[in-house]
Amino acid sequence: MIIANVVLNDFTRDNRVLKISQSLQVLGHVVTVVALSGQGLPECESHASGFQVRRIRCRTNRMPRGIFFGMIKFSELAMRIVWQFRKAEAWHCNDIEAFVLGVFAKTLNPKLRLIYDCHEFEAERNAKSNLEKKMVGWLERRFIRFAEDVFVVSPSILKAYQDRYSAFGLPRVELLRNVPHANSSGSPTDRKLRSALGLSPEAFVAIYQGAFTYNRGIEQMLDMAWEMKDDAIELIFMGYGPLESAIQAVAKELPWVHFHPAVSYEDVTRYSADADVGLVSVKPTCLSYLYCLPNKLFEYIQAGLPVMVNDLPDCKALLSDYGIGIAVQPDTPEQWRQELIQLKQTLRNGSENYQEGLQHAQSELTWERESTILETVYAKA
């Protein structure tokens, strides 16, 4: 099958799109990732996994910002993508924007199969205005019946889609969590993270890895850091994003706070495995965040780390099911600090052992197992 895997970013850090493209290619499909152009990025390239990447460049990119010019830019982008890839047999549409383009493409090619892959709760995403949320909800109610399958990333989002859209022709909804590939090493063998930061093998290390953006708990972790002088806990932030300068400023002031640049998707679990505990503290500022199962949660598990989370129902349920961490309540800097101190003590004195649960979770929460749903969906006649 000829598949266009459509994503409206530059496809440089989207590991979900990467894994899906790799898996579909292995299944024998001809896959092209359709993405946006970016400075210094090739418009056409062949990925090492065998699929193709096409980045679409628009003449209107240099127009000023604003709603009016944004609509012009999106219109040109839509026309270019829809026309160039209208003859594909299937579109794998990542998020609502790509799905809307897929619906347009289907008007030109009625046999086109649309797979709607919701990376978040699309109508309840963070930092969206009420008007934008209402518009996305309207689009989903109007067009979701044109999808043959819908993928979501957590059980709570799956139920929410069923509740909201069953009356509007919602097809079967599948849970396709963004879990990583199985980690063959399972433990740090080279201590690259500690070595890079000058930390001893005996240090107790808590790591936050991922995007340094707002409402992910970073601000709270930095507030906590100022009270950790005598705790003998090293706090590492590994990643990239708009809060990087704030992290680096605190790291200059506090010797127990450390910044490490983002590493490749292939290396992230190996680096994280050099820590003792992984931190997840997404702020429930919207339903998409409340119901999330972040990539980092699964990456910590594959790295063999117990996990600390805040009051997020799907995250807490996962930790409880496998017995691999603790939920911090109330979600305050001081409570996080106290729980970290307690976890350090229990791990060091052996009164708590998460290894059996982690090994169970590591064997089940792998992309090799999760991606079998792709074969089932794309094997449909």
C-alpha positions as CSV (number, residue, x, y, z in Angstrom):
1,M,0.0,0.0,0.0
2,I,1.2,3.5,-0.8
3,I,1.0,5.6,2.4
4,A,1.5,9.3,3.0
5,N,2.3,9.8,6.7
6,V,1.3,13.5,7.0
7,V,2.6,15.6,9.8
8,L,2.6,19.4,10.0
9,N,6.1,19.9,11.5
10,D,9.6,19.6,10.1
11,F,10.0,15.9,11.2
12,T,13.2,16.4,13.1
13,R,12.1,15.3,16.6
14,D,8.7,13.5,16.1
15,N,9.6,10.0,17.3
16,R,6.0,8.8,17.0
17,V,5.9,9.6,13.3
18,L,9.3,8.0,12.9
19,K,8.3,4.7,14.7
20,I,5.1,4.4,12.7
21,S,6.9,5.0,9.4
22,Q,9.5,2.4,10.3
23,S,6.9,-0.1,11.3
24,L,4.7,0.4,8.2
25,Q,7.8,0.1,6.0
26,V,8.8,-3.2,7.6
27,L,5.2,-4.4,6.9
28,G,5.9,-3.9,3.2
29,H,4.1,-0.6,2.6
30,V,5.6,2.2,0.6
31,V,5.8,5.1,3.0
32,T,6.5,8.8,2.5
33,V,6.6,11.2,5.4
34,V,5.0,14.5,4.3
35,A,6.3,17.3,6.5
36,L,7.1,21.0,6.4
37,S,10.2,22.6,5.2
38,G,12.8,23.9,7.7
39,Q,15.9,26.0,7.5
40,G,18.9,23.8,6.5
41,L,16.7,20.7,6.0
42,P,16.5,18.8,2.7
43,E,13.2,18.9,0.8
44,C,13.7,15.3,-0.2
45,E,15.6,12.6,1.6
46,S,15.7,8.8,2.0
47,H,15.6,7.7,5.6
48,A,17.9,5.0,6.7
49,S,14.9,2.8,7.5
50,G,13.8,2.8,3.9
51,F,10.9,5.3,3.8
52,Q,11.0,8.7,2.0
53,V,10.7,12.2,3.5
54,R,9.2,15.1,1.5
55,R,9.2,18.5,3.1
56,I,6.8,21.0,1.5
57,R,8.1,24.5,0.9
58,C,5.6,27.3,0.4
59,R,6.1,30.6,-1.4
60,T,4.0,32.4,1.3
61,N,6.4,31.5,4.1
62,R,7.9,35.0,4.2
63,M,4.6,36.7,4.7
64,P,4.2,38.5,8.1
65,R,2.6,36.7,11.0
66,G,-1.1,37.1,11.9
67,I,-4.4,35.4,11.5
68,F,-5.0,36.7,8.0
69,F,-1.6,35.8,6.6
70,G,-1.6,32.6,8.5
71,M,-4.8,31.6,6.6
72,I,-3.1,32.4,3.3
73,K,-0.1,30.3,4.3
74,F,-2.2,27.3,5.4
75,S,-4.3,27.5,2.2
76,E,-1.1,27.3,0.0
77,L,0.2,24.5,2.1
78,A,-3.1,22.6,1.9
79,M,-3.2,22.9,-1.8
80,R,0.3,21.7,-2.3
81,I,0.1,18.7,0.0
82,V,-3.4,17.6,-1.1
83,W,-2.6,17.9,-4.8
84,Q,0.8,16.2,-4.6
85,F,-0.3,13.2,-2.5
86,R,-4.0,12.8,-3.6
87,K,-3.2,9.5,-5.4
88,A,-1.8,7.8,-2.3
89,E,-3.8,4.8,-1.2
90,A,-3.8,5.9,2.5
91,W,-3.1,8.9,4.5
92,H,-1.9,8.5,8.1
93,C,-3.0,11.9,9.5
94,N,-1.1,13.1,12.5
95,D,-3.3,15.5,14.5
96,I,-6.3,17.5,13.5
97,E,-4.6,19.8,11.0
98,A,-3.3,16.9,8.9
99,F,-6.7,15.1,9.2
100,V,-8.5,18.1,7.7
101,L,-6.1,18.0,4.7
102,G,-6.8,14.3,4.4
103,V,-10.6,15.0,4.2
104,F,-9.9,17.5,1.3
105,A,-7.7,14.9,-0.4
106,K,-10.5,12.3,-0.1
107,T,-12.8,14.6,-2.1
108,L,-10.3,14.2,-5.0
109,N,-9.7,10.5,-4.4
110,P,-12.8,8.9,-2.8
111,K,-10.9,5.6,-2.4
112,L,-8.3,7.2,-0.1
113,R,-8.2,5.6,3.3
114,L,-7.8,8.0,6.2
115,I,-6.3,7.0,9.5
116,Y,-6.7,9.8,12.1
117,D,-3.8,9.6,14.6
118,C,-4.5,11.9,17.6
119,H,-1.3,12.6,19.4
120,E,-3.3,14.5,22.1
121,F,-6.9,15.1,23.0
122,E,-7.2,17.3,19.9
123,A,-10.1,19.5,21.0
124,E,-8.6,20.0,24.5
125,R,-5.0,20.9,23.8
126,N,-2.9,23.1,26.0
127,A,-2.6,26.9,25.2
128,K,-5.6,26.8,22.8
129,S,-8.2,29.5,23.1
130,N,-11.8,28.5,23.7
131,L,-12.6,29.5,20.1
132,E,-9.9,27.2,18.8
133,K,-11.1,24.3,20.9
134,K,-14.6,24.8,19.7
135,M,-13.4,24.9,16.1
136,V,-11.5,21.6,16.5
137,G,-14.5,20.0,18.2
138,W,-16.7,21.1,15.3
139,L,-14.3,19.8,12.7
140,E,-14.1,16.4,14.5
141,R,-17.9,16.1,14.8
142,R,-18.3,17.0,11.2
143,F,-15.5,14.9,9.6
144,I,-14.5,12.1,12.0
145,R,-16.9,9.8,10.1
146,F,-14.5,9.9,7.1
147,A,-11.8,8.2,9.1
148,E,-11.5,4.4,8.8
149,D,-9.7,4.2,12.1
150,V,-8.8,6.6,14.9
151,F,-5.7,6.2,17.1
152,V,-5.4,7.8,20.6
153,V,-2.6,7.8,23.1
154,S,-4.3,7.0,26.5
155,P,-7.3,5.1,27.9
156,S,-9.0,8.3,29.2
157,I,-8.7,10.0,25.8
158,L,-10.1,6.8,24.1
159,K,-13.2,7.0,26.4
160,A,-13.5,10.7,25.9
161,Y,-13.6,10.2,22.1
162,Q,-16.2,7.5,22.3
163,D,-18.3,9.7,24.6
164,R,-18.1,12.8,22.4
165,Y,-18.2,11.4,18.9
166,S,-20.1,8.0,18.9
167,A,-23.2,9.9,17.7
168,F,-21.3,11.4,14.8
169,G,-20.1,8.3,13.0
170,L,-17.0,7.6,15.0
171,P,-15.2,4.5,13.7
172,R,-13.3,2.1,15.9
173,V,-10.9,3.8,18.2
174,E,-7.6,2.1,18.9
175,L,-5.2,2.7,21.8
176,L,-1.7,3.2,20.3
177,R,0.5,4.5,23.1
178,N,3.8,6.3,22.3
179,V,6.0,3.6,23.9
180,P,9.6,3.3,22.9
181,H,11.4,0.3,21.4
182,A,12.6,-2.3,23.8
183,N,15.8,-1.3,25.5
184,S,18.3,-4.1,24.9
185,S,20.7,-2.9,27.5
186,G,18.3,-2.4,30.4
187,S,21.0,-0.7,32.5
188,P,23.7,1.9,32.1
189,T,26.9,0.4,30.9
190,D,29.0,3.4,30.1
191,R,27.8,6.0,32.6
192,K,27.8,8.7,29.9
193,L,25.4,11.0,31.7
194,R,27.2,11.0,35.0
195,S,30.5,11.3,33.3
196,A,29.4,14.3,31.2
197,L,28.1,16.1,34.3
198,G,30.9,15.1,36.7
199,L,28.7,13.0,39.0
200,S,30.0,10.0,40.9
201,P,28.5,6.5,40.5
202,E,27.3,6.7,44.2
203,A,25.3,10.0,43.7
204,F,21.5,9.8,43.9
205,V,20.2,11.2,40.6
206,A,16.6,12.4,39.7
207,I,16.1,13.2,36.1
208,Y,13.6,15.2,34.1
209,Q,14.0,14.5,30.4
210,G,12.0,15.8,27.5
211,A,10.7,19.1,26.3
212,F,11.5,22.2,28.4
213,T,8.2,23.9,27.9
214,Y,5.5,25.4,30.1
215,N,3.1,23.4,32.3
216,R,5.3,20.4,32.4
217,G,6.3,20.9,36.0
218,I,9.8,22.4,35.3
219,E,9.0,25.6,37.1
220,Q,8.0,23.7,40.1
221,M,11.1,21.5,40.0
222,L,13.2,24.6,39.9
223,D,11.4,26.0,42.9
224,M,12.0,22.8,44.7
225,A,15.7,22.9,43.8
226,W,16.4,25.9,46.0
227,E,15.5,23.9,49.1
228,M,17.6,20.9,48.3
229,K,21.0,22.0,49.6
230,D,21.4,19.3,52.2
231,D,19.4,16.5,50.5
232,A,22.4,14.9,48.6
233,I,20.2,14.6,45.5
234,E,21.4,15.6,42.0
235,L,18.6,17.0,39.8
236,I,19.2,16.7,36.1
237,F,17.3,18.3,33.2
238,M,18.0,16.7,29.9
239,G,16.2,18.1,26.8
240,Y,15.5,21.3,24.9
241,G,12.9,24.0,24.7
242,P,11.9,27.6,25.7
243,L,12.7,27.1,29.4
244,E,16.3,26.0,28.8
245,S,17.7,29.4,29.8
246,A,15.8,29.3,33.1
247,I,17.2,25.8,33.8
248,Q,20.8,26.9,33.0
249,A,20.5,30.0,35.2
250,V,19.5,27.9,38.2
251,A,22.2,25.3,37.4
252,K,24.8,28.1,37.5
253,E,23.6,29.0,41.0
254,L,23.0,25.6,42.5
255,P,25.7,22.9,42.1
256,W,23.2,20.0,42.5
257,V,21.2,21.2,39.5
258,H,22.5,20.1,36.1
259,F,21.6,20.7,32.4
260,H,22.3,18.2,29.7
261,P,21.3,18.8,26.0
262,A,18.8,16.5,24.4
263,V,20.1,13.3,23.0
264,S,18.9,11.3,20.0
265,Y,15.8,9.1,20.3
266,E,18.0,6.0,20.0
267,D,20.1,7.1,23.0
268,V,17.6,8.6,25.4
269,T,16.8,5.4,27.4
270,R,20.6,4.6,27.7
271,Y,21.3,8.1,29.1
272,S,18.2,8.1,31.4
273,A,19.2,4.7,32.8
274,D,22.2,6.4,34.4
275,A,19.7,8.1,36.9
276,D,17.9,6.6,39.9
277,V,14.4,8.0,39.4
278,G,12.4,9.7,36.6
279,L,10.1,12.7,37.1
280,V,6.8,13.4,35.4
281,S,4.9,16.5,36.5
282,V,2.6,17.6,33.7
283,K,0.2,20.3,35.0
284,P,-3.5,19.4,34.3
285,T,-4.2,22.8,32.7
286,C,-6.4,21.1,30.0
287,L,-8.0,17.7,29.5
288,S,-5.3,16.7,27.1
289,Y,-2.7,17.1,29.8
290,L,-4.9,15.6,32.5
291,Y,-5.3,12.5,30.5
292,C,-1.8,12.3,29.1
293,L,0.7,9.4,29.1
294,P,3.9,11.2,28.3
295,N,6.7,9.7,26.2
296,K,9.1,10.2,29.1
297,L,7.0,8.0,31.3
298,F,7.6,5.0,29.0
299,E,11.2,6.0,28.4
300,Y,11.9,6.0,32.1
301,I,10.4,2.5,32.3
302,Q,12.5,1.1,29.5
303,A,15.5,2.8,31.3
304,G,14.7,0.7,34.4
305,L,13.8,3.7,36.6
306,P,11.0,4.0,39.2
307,V,8.9,7.0,38.4
308,M,7.3,9.8,40.3
309,V,4.2,11.4,38.9
310,N,1.7,14.0,40.0
311,D,-2.1,13.7,40.0
312,L,-2.6,12.4,36.5
313,P,-5.1,9.5,36.4
314,D,-3.7,7.4,33.5
315,C,-0.1,7.9,34.8
316,K,-1.1,6.9,38.3
317,A,-3.0,3.9,37.1
318,L,-0.1,2.6,35.1
319,L,2.3,3.0,38.0
320,S,-0.2,1.2,40.3
321,D,-0.8,-1.6,37.8
322,Y,2.9,-2.5,37.6
323,G,4.1,-1.2,41.0
324,I,6.8,1.0,39.6
325,G,6.6,4.3,41.4
326,I,4.7,6.8,43.5
327,A,2.2,9.6,42.9
328,V,3.0,12.9,44.6
329,Q,0.1,14.5,46.4
330,P,-0.4,17.4,47.0
331,D,1.5,18.6,43.9
332,T,3.7,21.1,45.6
333,P,7.5,21.8,45.4
334,E,7.9,20.8,49.1
335,Q,5.9,17.6,48.7
336,W,8.0,16.6,45.7
337,R,11.1,17.2,47.7
338,Q,9.9,15.2,50.7
339,E,8.9,12.3,48.4
340,L,12.3,12.4,46.7
341,I,14.1,12.2,50.0
342,Q,11.8,9.3,51.1
343,L,12.4,7.4,47.8
344,K,16.1,7.9,48.1
345,Q,16.0,6.3,51.6
346,T,13.8,3.4,50.7
347,L,15.9,2.6,47.6
348,R,19.2,2.8,49.5
349,N,18.1,0.7,52.5
350,G,16.3,-1.8,50.3
351,S,12.9,-1.4,51.9
352,E,11.3,-0.8,48.5
353,N,12.2,-2.7,45.4
354,Y,10.6,-1.8,42.1
355,Q,12.7,-4.1,39.9
356,E,10.2,-6.9,39.5
357,G,7.5,-4.5,38.4
358,L,9.8,-2.6,36.1
359,Q,10.9,-5.8,34.4
360,H,7.3,-6.7,33.8
361,A,6.5,-3.3,32.4
362,Q,9.6,-3.3,30.3
363,S,8.5,-6.6,28.6
364,E,5.0,-5.4,27.9
365,L,5.4,-1.7,27.2
366,T,7.5,-1.8,24.0
367,W,6.9,-0.5,20.5
368,E,7.5,-4.0,19.2
369,R,4.2,-5.1,21.0
370,E,2.3,-1.9,20.7
371,S,2.8,-1.5,17.0
372,T,1.1,-4.8,16.1
373,I,-2.2,-2.8,16.0
374,L,-0.8,-1.1,12.9
375,E,-0.6,-4.4,11.0
376,T,-4.2,-5.2,12.0
377,V,-5.5,-1.8,10.9
378,Y,-3.6,-1.6,7.6
379,A,-4.4,-5.2,6.7
380,K,-8.1,-4.4,6.4
381,A,-9.4,-4.8,2.9
